[in-house]
Amino acid sequence: MDINALFDETYPPLFRYCHRLTGDSDYAEDLAQEAFVRLLDRGPRGPALGLRVWMFRVATNLIRDTARQSANRRRILSGSPLPEPVPSPEVETERQEKIREVRVALEKLAPRDREVLLLRQEGFSYKEIAQVVNVAPTSVGTLLARALERFASVYAKEKEENGTPG
């Protein structure tokens, strides 16, 4: 197993996936690196495709663990809420605004909906998606279709609420 070739092939989509789920490039980089560290600790065995799926599953689980920890922290701190951050002035380009709208809509989806949509966007097959999110391969098509419907609905509602055209 050529670990350098595996890294060159897998790191960019793994980073993009983590970045899209978290919205934080530094954190996404840490997650992608942690997936590779865990692979090296475990010893890379098996076909490259299986290792790729394994690393995406590790990254997904790390993101879920962090989300649970954050939810627990927020629950504990809810007795004394933090002040609202001051919004920065609107200086974004049209492309940046679209990215923001998509991220907002993705954020409102259930975690599994986000995960299956982003994995599909990264070119994963239904079988690979099933392995990463731990569902039956036969249910991936239905999960993707429903997730896409929910995304479209949330995205349209966001645009309507914000008065953004079409």
DSSP file (Angstrom, degrees, kcal/mol; ACC not computed):
  #  RESIDUE AA STRUCTURE BP1 BP2  ACC     N-H-->O    O-->H-N    N-H-->O    O-->H-N    TCO  KAPPA ALPHA  PHI   PSI    X-CA   Y-CA   Z-CA
    1    1 A M              0   0    0      0, 0.0     2,-1.0     0, 0.0     3,-0.1   0.000 360.0 360.0 360.0 120.3    0.0    0.0    0.0
    2    2 A D     >  -     0   0    0      1,-0.2     4,-2.3     2,-0.1     5,-0.2  -0.757 360.0-170.7 -87.6 101.2    1.5    3.3   -1.1
    3    3 A I  H  > S+     0   0    0     -2,-1.0     4,-2.5     1,-0.2    -1,-0.2   0.824  83.2  56.3 -64.7 -32.2    0.5    5.7    1.7
    4    4 A N  H  > S+     0   0    0      2,-0.2     4,-2.7     1,-0.2    -1,-0.2   0.916 109.0  45.7 -66.5 -42.3    1.7    8.7   -0.3
    5    5 A A  H  > S+     0   0    0      2,-0.2     4,-2.2     1,-0.2    -2,-0.2   0.911 113.0  50.8 -66.1 -41.2   -0.5    7.9   -3.2
    6    6 A L  H  X S+     0   0    0     -4,-2.3     4,-2.6     2,-0.2     5,-0.3   0.917 111.9  47.9 -61.1 -42.8   -3.5    7.2   -0.9
    7    7 A F  H  X S+     0   0    0     -4,-2.5     4,-2.7     1,-0.2    -2,-0.2   0.947 111.3  49.7 -62.5 -48.8   -2.9   10.6    0.8
    8    8 A D  H  < S+     0   0    0     -4,-2.7    -1,-0.2     1,-0.2    -2,-0.2   0.856 118.2  40.1 -59.6 -35.6   -2.7   12.4   -2.5
    9    9 A E  H  < S+     0   0    0     -4,-2.2    -1,-0.2    -5,-0.2    -2,-0.2   0.847 125.4  32.6 -81.6 -35.3   -5.9   10.8   -3.7
   10   10 A T  H  X S+     0   0    0     -4,-2.6     4,-2.2    -5,-0.2     5,-0.2   0.796 100.8  71.4 -97.9 -32.1   -7.9   10.9   -0.5
   11   11 A Y  H  X S+     0   0    0     -4,-2.7     4,-3.1    -5,-0.3     5,-0.3   0.921  95.3  52.0 -58.7 -49.7   -6.9   14.1    1.3
   12   12 A P  H  > S+     0   0    0      0, 0.0     4,-2.5     0, 0.0    -1,-0.2   0.936 115.5  39.5 -57.4 -48.9   -8.5   16.7   -1.0
   13   13 A P  H  > S+     0   0    0      0, 0.0     4,-2.5     0, 0.0    -2,-0.2   0.877 116.3  52.2 -68.6 -32.2  -12.0   15.1   -1.0
   14   14 A L  H  X S+     0   0    0     -4,-2.2     4,-2.4     2,-0.2     5,-0.2   0.922 111.1  47.1 -66.0 -43.2  -11.8   14.3    2.7
   15   15 A F  H  X S+     0   0    0     -4,-3.1     4,-3.0    -5,-0.2     5,-0.2   0.938 112.7  49.3 -62.1 -47.0  -10.8   17.9    3.5
   16   16 A R  H  X S+     0   0    0     -4,-2.5     4,-2.8    -5,-0.3     5,-0.2   0.921 111.2  49.9 -59.5 -44.1  -13.7   19.2    1.4
   17   17 A Y  H  X S+     0   0    0     -4,-2.5     4,-2.0     1,-0.2    -1,-0.2   0.943 113.9  44.3 -59.0 -49.4  -16.2   16.9    3.0
   18   18 A C  H  X S+     0   0    0     -4,-2.4     4,-2.3     1,-0.2     6,-0.3   0.895 113.8  51.1 -63.8 -39.9  -15.0   17.9    6.5
   19   19 A H  H  X S+     0   0    0     -4,-3.0     4,-3.4     1,-0.2    -2,-0.2   0.905 110.1  49.0 -65.4 -41.2  -15.0   21.6    5.5
   20   20 A R  H  < S+     0   0    0     -4,-2.8    -1,-0.2    -5,-0.2    -2,-0.2   0.857 114.1  46.1 -68.1 -33.6  -18.5   21.4    4.1
   21   21 A L  H  < S+     0   0    0     -4,-2.0    -2,-0.2    -5,-0.2    -1,-0.2   0.864 127.3  26.6 -74.6 -35.3  -19.8   19.7    7.3
   22   22 A T  H  < S-     0   0    0     -4,-2.3    -2,-0.2    -5,-0.2    -3,-0.2   0.755  85.9-140.9-100.9 -27.5  -18.1   22.0    9.7
   23   23 A G  S  < S+     0   0    0     -4,-3.4     2,-0.5    -5,-0.3    -4,-0.1   0.593  72.3 105.8  74.6   9.6  -17.7   25.3    7.8
   24   24 A D     >  -     0   0    0     -6,-0.3     4,-2.6    -5,-0.2     5,-0.2  -0.954  54.1-164.9-128.4 110.3  -14.3   25.7    9.4
   25   25 A S  H  > S+     0   0    0     -2,-0.5     4,-2.3     1,-0.2     5,-0.2   0.872  90.8  50.9 -66.2 -37.4  -11.2   25.1    7.2
   26   26 A D  H  > S+     0   0    0      2,-0.2     4,-2.1     1,-0.2    -1,-0.2   0.936 114.1  43.9 -64.7 -45.0   -8.8   24.8   10.1
   27   27 A Y  H  > S+     0   0    0      2,-0.2     4,-2.6     1,-0.2    -2,-0.2   0.894 112.0  53.7 -66.2 -39.6  -11.0   22.3   11.9
   28   28 A A  H  X S+     0   0    0     -4,-2.6     4,-2.6     2,-0.2    -1,-0.2   0.900 108.1  50.2 -61.5 -40.7  -11.5   20.4    8.6
   29   29 A E  H  X S+     0   0    0     -4,-2.3     4,-2.4     2,-0.2    -1,-0.2   0.919 110.4  49.8 -63.1 -43.7   -7.8   20.2    8.1
   30   30 A D  H  X S+     0   0    0     -4,-2.1     4,-2.5     2,-0.2    -2,-0.2   0.910 111.6  49.1 -60.3 -42.6   -7.4   18.8   11.7
   31   31 A L  H  X S+     0   0    0     -4,-2.6     4,-2.2     2,-0.2    -2,-0.2   0.925 111.3  48.0 -64.5 -45.3  -10.1   16.2   11.1
   32   32 A A  H  X S+     0   0    0     -4,-2.6     4,-1.7     1,-0.2    -1,-0.2   0.913 113.8  47.7 -63.0 -42.1   -8.6   15.0    7.8
   33   33 A Q  H  X S+     0   0    0     -4,-2.4     4,-2.6     1,-0.2    -1,-0.2   0.903 109.6  53.2 -65.1 -40.6   -5.2   14.8    9.4
   34   34 A E  H  X S+     0   0    0     -4,-2.5     4,-2.6     1,-0.2    -1,-0.2   0.879 105.5  54.4 -63.0 -37.7   -6.6   12.9   12.4
   35   35 A A  H  X S+     0   0    0     -4,-2.2     4,-1.8     1,-0.2    -1,-0.2   0.913 111.2  45.5 -61.4 -42.0   -8.3   10.4   10.0
   36   36 A F  H  X S+     0   0    0     -4,-1.7     4,-2.6     2,-0.2    -2,-0.2   0.896 110.8  52.6 -69.1 -39.3   -4.9    9.7    8.4
   37   37 A V  H  X S+     0   0    0     -4,-2.6     4,-2.7     1,-0.2    -2,-0.2   0.928 110.2  48.6 -60.4 -44.1   -3.1    9.5   11.8
   38   38 A R  H  X S+     0   0    0     -4,-2.6     4,-2.1     1,-0.2    -1,-0.2   0.867 109.9  52.4 -65.2 -35.0   -5.6    6.9   12.9
   39   39 A L  H  X S+     0   0    0     -4,-1.8     4,-2.0     2,-0.2    -2,-0.2   0.935 111.3  46.0 -64.2 -45.1   -5.1    5.0    9.7
   40   40 A L  H  < S+     0   0    0     -4,-2.6    -2,-0.2     1,-0.2    -1,-0.2   0.891 112.0  51.0 -65.8 -39.1   -1.4    4.9   10.2
   41   41 A D  H  < S+     0   0    0     -4,-2.7    -1,-0.2     1,-0.2    -2,-0.2   0.890 114.7  44.0 -62.5 -38.8   -1.8    3.9   13.9
   42   42 A R  H  < S-     0   0    0     -4,-2.1    -2,-0.2    -5,-0.2    -1,-0.2   0.773 119.5-112.5 -76.5 -28.3   -4.1    1.1   12.8
   43   43 A G     <  -     0   0    0     -4,-2.0     2,-0.6    -5,-0.2    -3,-0.2   0.618  27.8 -98.7  92.4 110.2   -1.9    0.1    9.9
   44   44 A P        +     0   0    0      0, 0.0     2,-0.4     0, 0.0    -4,-0.1  -0.455  57.5 163.5 -66.3 110.1   -3.2    0.6    6.4
   45   45 A R        +     0   0    0     -2,-0.6    -3,-0.0     2,-0.1    -2,-0.0  -0.969  34.8  22.4-128.0 143.2   -4.5   -2.8    5.3
   46   46 A G  S    S-     0   0    0     -2,-0.4     2,-0.0     4,-0.1     5,-0.0  -0.369  98.1 -24.6 100.8-178.2   -6.8   -3.6    2.4
   47   47 A P     >  -     0   0    0      0, 0.0     4,-2.0     0, 0.0     3,-0.3  -0.325  58.2-117.4 -70.9 152.4   -7.7   -2.0   -0.8
   48   48 A A  H  > S+     0   0    0      1,-0.2     4,-2.5     2,-0.2     5,-0.2   0.863 114.4  57.0 -57.4 -38.2   -7.4    1.8   -1.2
   49   49 A L  H  > S+     0   0    0      1,-0.2     4,-2.1     2,-0.2    -1,-0.2   0.912 107.3  47.7 -62.1 -42.6  -11.2    2.1   -1.8
   50   50 A G  H  > S+     0   0    0     -3,-0.3     4,-2.3     1,-0.2    -1,-0.2   0.875 111.9  49.9 -65.1 -37.8  -11.9    0.5    1.6
   51   51 A L  H  X S+     0   0    0     -4,-2.0     4,-2.5     2,-0.2    -2,-0.2   0.884 108.6  53.2 -67.7 -38.4   -9.3    2.7    3.3
   52   52 A R  H  X S+     0   0    0     -4,-2.5     4,-2.0     2,-0.2    -2,-0.2   0.935 110.9  45.9 -61.0 -47.5  -10.9    5.8    1.8
   53   53 A V  H  X S+     0   0    0     -4,-2.1     4,-2.2     1,-0.2    -2,-0.2   0.917 111.4  53.4 -61.3 -43.8  -14.3    4.8    3.1
   54   54 A W  H  X S+     0   0    0     -4,-2.3     4,-2.5     1,-0.2    -2,-0.2   0.909 108.5  49.1 -59.0 -44.1  -12.8    4.0    6.5
   55   55 A M  H  X S+     0   0    0     -4,-2.5     4,-2.6     1,-0.2    -1,-0.2   0.886 110.3  50.3 -66.4 -38.1  -11.2    7.4    6.7
   56   56 A F  H  X S+     0   0    0     -4,-2.0     4,-2.5     2,-0.2    -1,-0.2   0.884 110.8  50.2 -66.0 -37.0  -14.5    9.2    5.8
   57   57 A R  H  X S+     0   0    0     -4,-2.2     4,-2.6     2,-0.2    -2,-0.2   0.925 110.3  49.6 -65.6 -43.3  -16.3    7.2    8.4
   58   58 A V  H  X S+     0   0    0     -4,-2.5     4,-2.4     2,-0.2    -2,-0.2   0.936 112.8  47.0 -59.7 -47.1  -13.6    8.1   11.0
   59   59 A A  H  X S+     0   0    0     -4,-2.6     4,-2.3     2,-0.2    -2,-0.2   0.908 111.5  51.2 -62.1 -42.2  -14.0   11.8   10.1
   60   60 A T  H  X S+     0   0    0     -4,-2.5     4,-2.5     1,-0.2    -1,-0.2   0.921 111.3  47.8 -60.9 -44.2  -17.8   11.6   10.2
   61   61 A N  H  X S+     0   0    0     -4,-2.6     4,-2.7     2,-0.2    -2,-0.2   0.880 109.8  52.4 -66.0 -37.4  -17.6   10.0   13.7
   62   62 A L  H  X S+     0   0    0     -4,-2.4     4,-2.3     2,-0.2    -1,-0.2   0.914 110.8  47.9 -63.0 -41.8  -15.2   12.7   14.9
   63   63 A I  H  X S+     0   0    0     -4,-2.3     4,-2.4     2,-0.2    -2,-0.2   0.918 112.5  48.8 -64.7 -43.5  -17.5   15.4   13.7
   64   64 A R  H  X S+     0   0    0     -4,-2.5     4,-2.4     2,-0.2    -2,-0.2   0.917 110.6  50.9 -62.4 -43.1  -20.5   13.7   15.4
   65   65 A D  H  X S+     0   0    0     -4,-2.7     4,-2.4     1,-0.2    -2,-0.2   0.918 111.2  48.0 -60.8 -43.4  -18.5   13.4   18.6
   66   66 A T  H  X S+     0   0    0     -4,-2.3     4,-2.7     2,-0.2    -1,-0.2   0.897 109.8  52.6 -64.5 -39.9  -17.6   17.0   18.6
   67   67 A A  H  X S+     0   0    0     -4,-2.4     4,-2.5     2,-0.2    -2,-0.2   0.907 109.9  48.8 -62.8 -41.3  -21.2   18.0   17.9
   68   68 A R  H  X S+     0   0    0     -4,-2.4     4,-2.4     2,-0.2    -2,-0.2   0.920 111.8  48.8 -63.6 -43.0  -22.4   16.0   20.8
   69   69 A Q  H  X S+     0   0    0     -4,-2.4     4,-2.5     1,-0.2    -2,-0.2   0.913 112.1  48.9 -62.7 -42.3  -19.7   17.6   23.1
   70   70 A S  H  X S+     0   0    0     -4,-2.7     4,-3.0     2,-0.2    -2,-0.2   0.907 109.9  51.4 -64.3 -41.4  -20.7   21.0   21.9
   71   71 A A  H  X S+     0   0    0     -4,-2.5     4,-2.5     1,-0.2    -1,-0.2   0.911 110.7  48.6 -62.4 -41.4  -24.4   20.3   22.5
   72   72 A N  H  X S+     0   0    0     -4,-2.4     4,-2.4     2,-0.2    -2,-0.2   0.920 111.8  49.3 -63.7 -42.8  -23.6   19.2   26.0
   73   73 A R  H  X S+     0   0    0     -4,-2.5     4,-2.8     2,-0.2    -2,-0.2   0.929 111.8  48.4 -61.0 -45.5  -21.5   22.3   26.6
   74   74 A R  H  X S+     0   0    0     -4,-3.0     4,-1.0     1,-0.2    -1,-0.2   0.908 111.1  50.9 -62.4 -40.9  -24.3   24.5   25.3
   75   75 A R  H  < S+     0   0    0     -4,-2.5     3,-0.4    -5,-0.2     4,-0.2   0.918 113.2  45.2 -62.3 -43.2  -26.8   22.7   27.5
   76   76 A I  H >< S+     0   0    0     -4,-2.4     3,-0.7     1,-0.2    -2,-0.2   0.896 117.3  44.0 -67.0 -40.6  -24.6   23.2   30.5
   77   77 A L  H >< S+     0   0    0     -4,-2.8     3,-2.0     1,-0.2    -1,-0.2   0.519  84.6  96.2 -83.6  -4.6  -23.9   26.8   29.7
   78   78 A S  T 3< S+     0   0    0     -4,-1.0    -1,-0.2    -3,-0.4    -2,-0.1   0.718  71.3  70.6 -62.0 -19.0  -27.5   27.6   28.9
   79   79 A G  T <  S+     0   0    0     -3,-0.7    -1,-0.3     1,-0.3    -2,-0.1   0.813 113.0  27.0 -64.8 -29.5  -28.0   28.9   32.4
   80   80 A S  S <  S-     0   0    0     -3,-2.0    -1,-0.3    -4,-0.1    -2,-0.1  -0.736  89.4-155.7-134.0  85.1  -25.8   31.9   31.5
   81   81 A P        -     0   0    0      0, 0.0    -3,-0.1     0, 0.0     3,-0.1  -0.250  17.9-116.7 -64.7 147.4  -26.0   32.6   27.7
   82   82 A L        -     0   0    0      1,-0.1     2,-0.0     3,-0.0    -5,-0.0  -0.479  38.8 -93.1 -77.4 152.4  -23.2   34.3   26.0
   83   83 A P        -     0   0    0      0, 0.0    -1,-0.1     0, 0.0     3,-0.1  -0.335  48.0 -97.6 -64.7 149.5  -23.9   37.7   24.3
   84   84 A E        -     0   0    0      1,-0.1     2,-0.1    -3,-0.1     0, 0.0  -0.422  42.5-110.5 -66.0 138.3  -24.9   37.6   20.7
   85   85 A P        -     0   0    0      0, 0.0    -1,-0.1     0, 0.0    -3,-0.0  -0.413  31.6-109.2 -69.5 148.8  -21.9   38.3   18.3
   86   86 A V        -     0   0    0     -2,-0.1     2,-0.1     1,-0.1     0, 0.0  -0.667  36.3-121.1 -79.0 123.2  -22.0   41.6   16.5
   87   87 A P        -     0   0    0      0, 0.0     3,-0.1     0, 0.0    -1,-0.1  -0.391  23.8-125.9 -67.8 142.0  -22.7   41.0   12.8
   88   88 A S        -     0   0    0      1,-0.1     3,-0.0    -2,-0.1     0, 0.0  -0.464  37.1 -84.7 -81.9 159.2  -20.0   42.2   10.4
   89   89 A P        -     0   0    0      0, 0.0     2,-0.9     0, 0.0    -1,-0.1  -0.277  47.9-100.7 -64.3 149.3  -20.9   44.5    7.5
   90   90 A E        +     0   0    0      1,-0.2     0, 0.0    -3,-0.1     0, 0.0  -0.601  64.9 140.0 -75.3 106.6  -22.1   42.9    4.3
   91   91 A V        +     0   0    0     -2,-0.9    -1,-0.2     2,-0.1     2,-0.1   0.214  29.6 124.6-130.1  11.1  -19.1   42.9    1.9
   92   92 A E        -     0   0    0      1,-0.1     2,-0.1     2,-0.1    -2,-0.0  -0.388  57.3-121.8 -80.3 152.5  -19.5   39.4    0.3
   93   93 A T     >  -     0   0    0     -2,-0.1     4,-2.1     1,-0.1     5,-0.2  -0.312  35.5 -97.7 -79.5 172.0  -19.7   38.8   -3.4
   94   94 A E  H  > S+     0   0    0      1,-0.2     4,-2.1     2,-0.2     5,-0.1   0.886 125.3  51.1 -60.6 -39.1  -22.6   37.0   -5.0
   95   95 A R  H  > S+     0   0    0      1,-0.2     4,-2.2     2,-0.2    -1,-0.2   0.928 109.6  49.0 -64.2 -44.8  -20.7   33.7   -5.1
   96   96 A Q  H  > S+     0   0    0      1,-0.2     4,-2.1     2,-0.2    -1,-0.2   0.865 109.4  53.5 -63.4 -35.3  -19.8   34.0   -1.4
   97   97 A E  H  X S+     0   0    0     -4,-2.1     4,-2.6     2,-0.2    -1,-0.2   0.904 107.5  50.6 -66.1 -41.3  -23.5   34.8   -0.6
   98   98 A K  H  X S+     0   0    0     -4,-2.1     4,-2.5     2,-0.2    -2,-0.2   0.915 109.4  51.1 -62.3 -42.2  -24.6   31.7   -2.4
   99   99 A I  H  X S+     0   0    0     -4,-2.2     4,-2.6     1,-0.2    -2,-0.2   0.916 110.6  49.2 -60.3 -43.1  -22.1   29.6   -0.4
  100  100 A R  H  X S+     0   0    0     -4,-2.1     4,-2.7     2,-0.2    -2,-0.2   0.925 110.2  50.5 -62.3 -45.1  -23.4   31.1    2.8
  101  101 A E  H  X S+     0   0    0     -4,-2.6     4,-2.4     1,-0.2    -2,-0.2   0.910 111.9  47.7 -60.8 -42.3  -27.0   30.3    1.8
  102  102 A V  H  X S+     0   0    0     -4,-2.5     4,-3.0     2,-0.2    -1,-0.2   0.919 111.9  50.0 -65.4 -42.6  -26.2   26.7    1.0
  103  103 A R  H  X S+     0   0    0     -4,-2.6     4,-2.6     2,-0.2    -2,-0.2   0.903 110.4  50.3 -62.5 -40.3  -24.3   26.4    4.3
  104  104 A V  H  X S+     0   0    0     -4,-2.7     4,-1.2     2,-0.2    -1,-0.2   0.938 113.0  46.0 -62.7 -45.6  -27.2   27.8    6.2
  105  105 A A  H  < S+     0   0    0     -4,-2.4     4,-0.5     1,-0.2     3,-0.5   0.921 113.3  49.1 -64.1 -43.2  -29.6   25.4    4.5
  106  106 A L  H >< S+     0   0    0     -4,-3.0     3,-1.4     1,-0.2    -1,-0.2   0.899 106.6  56.9 -61.2 -40.3  -27.2   22.4    5.0
  107  107 A E  H 3< S+     0   0    0     -4,-2.6    -1,-0.2     1,-0.3    -2,-0.2   0.793 102.5  55.7 -62.9 -28.4  -26.9   23.4    8.7
  108  108 A K  T 3< S+     0   0    0     -4,-1.2    -1,-0.3    -3,-0.5    -2,-0.2   0.584  92.7  90.7 -82.6  -9.4  -30.7   23.1    9.1
  109  109 A L  S <  S-     0   0    0     -3,-1.4    38,-0.0    -4,-0.5    -3,-0.0  -0.439  92.4 -93.3 -81.0 159.4  -30.7   19.6    7.8
  110  110 A A     >  -     0   0    0     -2,-0.1     4,-2.2     1,-0.1     3,-0.4  -0.400  42.1-109.4 -64.2 149.5  -30.4   16.5   10.0
  111  111 A P  H  > S+     0   0    0      0, 0.0     4,-2.7     0, 0.0     5,-0.2   0.879 118.2  51.2 -52.9 -42.7  -26.8   15.4   10.3
  112  112 A R  H  > S+     0   0    0      2,-0.2     4,-2.6     1,-0.2     5,-0.2   0.890 108.1  52.4 -66.0 -36.7  -27.4   12.2    8.2
  113  113 A D  H  > S+     0   0    0     -3,-0.4     4,-2.1     2,-0.2     5,-0.2   0.941 111.8  46.5 -60.9 -46.6  -29.0   14.3    5.4
  114  114 A R  H  X S+     0   0    0     -4,-2.2     4,-2.6     1,-0.2     5,-0.2   0.935 112.8  50.3 -58.3 -47.5  -26.0   16.6    5.3
  115  115 A E  H  X S+     0   0    0     -4,-2.7     4,-2.7    -5,-0.2     5,-0.2   0.926 111.0  45.9 -61.5 -48.2  -23.6   13.7    5.3
  116  116 A V  H  X S+     0   0    0     -4,-2.6     4,-2.2     1,-0.2    -1,-0.2   0.896 114.2  49.1 -66.4 -38.1  -25.2   11.7    2.5
  117  117 A L  H  X S+     0   0    0     -4,-2.1     4,-2.1    -5,-0.2    -1,-0.2   0.927 114.9  43.9 -64.9 -43.9  -25.6   14.8    0.3
  118  118 A L  H  X S+     0   0    0     -4,-2.6     4,-1.5    -5,-0.2    -2,-0.2   0.869 112.7  51.5 -72.0 -35.6  -21.9   15.8    0.8
  119  119 A L  H  <>S+     0   0    0     -4,-2.7     5,-2.1    -5,-0.2    -1,-0.2   0.920 111.2  48.1 -64.8 -42.1  -20.6   12.3    0.3
  120  120 A R  H ><5S+     0   0    0     -4,-2.2     3,-1.9     1,-0.2    -2,-0.2   0.910 108.2  55.0 -63.6 -40.6  -22.5   12.0   -2.9
  121  121 A Q  H 3<5S+     0   0    0     -4,-2.1    -1,-0.2     1,-0.3    -2,-0.2   0.830 103.3  56.6 -59.9 -32.4  -21.2   15.4   -4.0
  122  122 A E  T 3<5S-     0   0    0     -4,-1.5    -1,-0.3    -3,-0.1    -2,-0.2   0.435 125.5-103.8 -80.6   0.9  -17.7   14.0   -3.4
  123  123 A G  T < 5 +     0   0    0     -3,-1.9    -3,-0.2     1,-0.2    -2,-0.1   0.621  64.2 158.7  91.2  13.2  -18.4   11.2   -5.8
  124  124 A F      < -     0   0    0     -5,-2.1    -1,-0.2     1,-0.1     2,-0.1  -0.432  39.1-122.9 -69.3 143.9  -19.0    8.4   -3.4
  125  125 A S     >  -     0   0    0     -2,-0.1     4,-2.6     1,-0.1     5,-0.2  -0.329  28.2-104.3 -76.1 167.5  -21.0    5.4   -4.7
  126  126 A Y  H  > S+     0   0    0      1,-0.2     4,-2.5     2,-0.2     5,-0.2   0.902 123.8  52.7 -60.1 -39.9  -24.2    4.4   -2.9
  127  127 A K  H  > S+     0   0    0      2,-0.2     4,-1.9     1,-0.2    -1,-0.2   0.916 110.5  46.6 -63.0 -43.2  -22.3    1.4   -1.5
  128  128 A E  H  > S+     0   0    0      2,-0.2     4,-2.4     1,-0.2    -2,-0.2   0.906 111.6  51.0 -66.3 -41.4  -19.6    3.7   -0.1
  129  129 A I  H  X S+     0   0    0     -4,-2.6     4,-2.7     1,-0.2     5,-0.3   0.923 108.3  52.9 -60.4 -43.6  -22.1    6.1    1.3
  130  130 A A  H  X>S+     0   0    0     -4,-2.5     5,-2.0     1,-0.2     4,-0.9   0.895 110.0  48.2 -59.1 -41.1  -23.9    3.2    3.0
  131  131 A Q  H  <5S+     0   0    0     -4,-1.9    -1,-0.2     3,-0.2    -2,-0.2   0.903 112.5  47.7 -67.1 -41.5  -20.6    2.1    4.6
  132  132 A V  H  <5S+     0   0    0     -4,-2.4    -2,-0.2     1,-0.2    -1,-0.2   0.932 121.6  33.8 -67.3 -45.6  -19.7    5.6    5.8
  133  133 A V  H  <5S-     0   0    0     -4,-2.7    -1,-0.2    -5,-0.2    -2,-0.2   0.447 109.4-121.4 -93.9   0.9  -23.1    6.4    7.4
  134  134 A N  T  <5 +     0   0    0     -4,-0.9     2,-0.3    -5,-0.3    -3,-0.2   0.949  65.8 125.0  63.5  54.8  -23.7    2.8    8.4
  135  135 A V      < -     0   0    0     -5,-2.0    -1,-0.2    -6,-0.1    -2,-0.1  -0.852  69.8 -79.5-131.4 170.1  -27.0    2.1    6.6
  136  136 A A    >   -     0   0    0     -2,-0.3     3,-1.9     1,-0.1     4,-0.5  -0.516  37.0-128.7 -69.8 136.6  -28.1   -0.6    4.1
  137  137 A P  G >  S+     0   0    0      0, 0.0     3,-1.0     0, 0.0     4,-0.5   0.817 107.2  62.0 -56.8 -30.8  -26.9    0.1    0.6
  138  138 A T  G 3  S+     0   0    0      1,-0.2     4,-0.4     2,-0.1     3,-0.1   0.686 100.9  53.3 -70.4 -16.0  -30.4   -0.4   -0.7
  139  139 A S  G <> S+     0   0    0     -3,-1.9     4,-2.6     1,-0.2    -1,-0.2   0.545  84.7  85.4 -94.5  -6.8  -31.6    2.6    1.4
  140  140 A V  H <> S+     0   0    0     -3,-1.0     4,-3.0    -4,-0.5     5,-0.2   0.902  86.1  53.2 -64.1 -42.2  -29.1    5.1    0.1
  141  141 A G  H  > S+     0   0    0     -4,-0.5     4,-2.5     1,-0.2    -1,-0.2   0.921 112.9  44.1 -58.8 -44.6  -31.1    6.2   -3.0
  142  142 A T  H  > S+     0   0    0     -4,-0.4     4,-2.6     2,-0.2     5,-0.3   0.917 113.4  51.1 -66.1 -43.9  -34.2    6.9   -0.8
  143  143 A L  H  X S+     0   0    0     -4,-2.6     4,-2.5     1,-0.2    -2,-0.2   0.918 112.4  46.8 -59.8 -43.2  -32.1    8.7    1.8
  144  144 A L  H  X S+     0   0    0     -4,-3.0     4,-2.7     2,-0.2     5,-0.2   0.925 112.1  49.7 -65.1 -44.5  -30.5   10.8   -0.9
  145  145 A A  H  X S+     0   0    0     -4,-2.5     4,-2.2    -5,-0.2    -2,-0.2   0.928 115.0  43.5 -61.5 -45.3  -33.8   11.7   -2.6
  146  146 A R  H  X S+     0   0    0     -4,-2.6     4,-2.6     2,-0.2    -1,-0.2   0.898 113.5  51.0 -67.8 -40.1  -35.4   12.7    0.7
  147  147 A A  H  X S+     0   0    0     -4,-2.5     4,-2.7    -5,-0.3    -2,-0.2   0.907 110.7  49.5 -63.6 -40.9  -32.3   14.6    1.8
  148  148 A L  H  X S+     0   0    0     -4,-2.7     4,-2.7     2,-0.2    -2,-0.2   0.900 110.7  49.8 -65.2 -40.9  -32.3   16.5   -1.5
  149  149 A E  H  X S+     0   0    0     -4,-2.2     4,-2.3    -5,-0.2    -2,-0.2   0.930 112.9  46.7 -61.7 -45.4  -36.0   17.3   -1.2
  150  150 A R  H  X S+     0   0    0     -4,-2.6     4,-2.7     2,-0.2     5,-0.2   0.903 112.3  50.5 -64.9 -40.2  -35.5   18.6    2.4
  151  151 A F  H  X S+     0   0    0     -4,-2.7     4,-3.1     2,-0.2     5,-0.2   0.948 110.7  48.7 -61.5 -47.8  -32.5   20.6    1.3
  152  152 A A  H  X S+     0   0    0     -4,-2.7     4,-2.5     1,-0.2    -2,-0.2   0.896 113.3  47.8 -59.5 -40.9  -34.4   22.2   -1.6
  153  153 A S  H  X S+     0   0    0     -4,-2.3     4,-2.3     2,-0.2    -1,-0.2   0.935 114.8  44.0 -66.4 -46.8  -37.3   23.0    0.7
  154  154 A V  H  X S+     0   0    0     -4,-2.7     4,-2.5     2,-0.2    -2,-0.2   0.909 114.5  50.5 -64.9 -41.8  -35.1   24.5    3.4
  155  155 A Y  H  X S+     0   0    0     -4,-3.1     4,-2.3    -5,-0.2    -2,-0.2   0.928 111.9  46.6 -63.1 -46.1  -33.0   26.4    0.8
  156  156 A A  H  X S+     0   0    0     -4,-2.5     4,-2.3    -5,-0.2    -1,-0.2   0.903 112.6  50.3 -63.3 -41.2  -36.2   27.9   -0.9
  157  157 A K  H  X S+     0   0    0     -4,-2.3     4,-2.9     2,-0.2    -2,-0.2   0.910 109.9  50.7 -63.9 -42.0  -37.6   28.9    2.5
  158  158 A E  H  X S+     0   0    0     -4,-2.5     4,-2.2     2,-0.2     6,-0.2   0.928 111.3  47.6 -60.5 -46.3  -34.3   30.6    3.5
  159  159 A K  H  X>S+     0   0    0     -4,-2.3     5,-2.2     1,-0.2     4,-0.6   0.900 113.3  48.9 -62.7 -40.2  -34.3   32.6    0.3
  160  160 A E  H ><5S+     0   0    0     -4,-2.3     3,-0.8     1,-0.2    -2,-0.2   0.931 112.1  47.7 -65.0 -46.1  -38.0   33.5    0.7
  161  161 A E  H 3<5S+     0   0    0     -4,-2.9    -1,-0.2     1,-0.3    -2,-0.2   0.844 115.6  45.1 -64.7 -34.1  -37.4   34.6    4.3
  162  162 A N  H 3<5S-     0   0    0     -4,-2.2    -1,-0.3    -5,-0.2    -2,-0.2   0.487 109.0-123.6 -89.4  -2.8  -34.4   36.6    3.4
  163  163 A G  T <<5 +     0   0    0     -3,-0.8    -3,-0.2    -4,-0.6    -4,-0.1   0.749  56.4 154.2  69.2  23.2  -36.1   38.2    0.3
  164  164 A T      < -     0   0    0     -5,-2.2    -1,-0.2    -6,-0.2    -2,-0.1  -0.717  45.5-114.8 -86.8 132.0  -33.4   36.9   -2.0
  165  165 A P              0   0    0      0, 0.0    -1,-0.1     0, 0.0    -5,-0.0  -0.341 360.0 360.0 -67.4 150.2  -34.5   36.4   -5.6
  166  166 A G              0   0    0     -6,-0.0    -6,-0.0    -2,-0.0    -7,-0.0   0.076 360.0 360.0   7.8 360.0  -34.6   32.9   -7.1
